[in-house]
């Protein structure tokens, strides 16, 4: 995360994943990852890796820093060839 123009709250619990059937999955830090700082400050940059279990299919990773309103989402496809 980078490019913040003010203080941005950061919490792993504010990230969720949802599959094509509407099932919501809570994310967790990848083992070995350090917990991100609670706030990203203006001009700062942080990096961390999250995971959620989904067997197969399309999904969205979502971020709602206030716990309710999604402000960013990333689509993906789970493949287990």
N, C-alpha and C positions, 0 to 999 in steps of 0.2 A: 504494500500500500504506500502510495506517495502522492504528492501534489495537493495535500490538504491546505486549505486557505484559512483554517482556524482549528480549534480543538475538535478532534473526532474520537468519540468513545469506541473502544475496541474490546470485544469480548467474544470468545469462542462460542458461547451460547447464543449469540446473535446470528450465527450462520446455521442454516438448515438446508437440507436437500429434499427435493420432492420428485417422485417418479411419475411416469405417464398415467398411472392409475390414481394419482392424488395422494399416495402414501407419503407422509412427511418423516424424514429421518434426521435425528440430531447428529451433528458432526462432532468430531473429537480431534484433538491434535494427533498427528502421526507420532508414533513412539519415538522418543529421542528429541522431539521438538520442544523448545522452551516456550513457556506461556508468553504471549505477546504483551507488551505494556498496555495498561488500561486506557491510555490516551495516545493518539497520534497527534503530535504537535505540528503546527504550521512549519513547512519546509522539511519535516522529518520523513523518514522512510522506515518501514518495517516489513519483514517477510516472515511468513509462517506457513506450514502445510497442514491441511485438514483432511479428514477422510470420513466417509459414511458408507455403510454397507448397503449395496443394491445388487441384486443378482444379475440383472440384464435389462437393457432397454434405455430409453431416453429419460433425461432428467434435467433439473435445474438446481444449481447451487444458488442460494439466496442469502442476502445480507440485510438485516433489519436492525440498525444500531440502536433504535429505541425499543426493540423487542416486538414491534408490531408492524410498522410501515417498512415495506421492502424498498430499499433505495438502489440496489444493484442485484443483477442476476446473471448467471453464466450458464449456458446450456451445454450439455455433454451427452455422449452415447456410451453406455457400458457394453463392452464386447468381451466375451470370454471364449475366443477361438481356440 
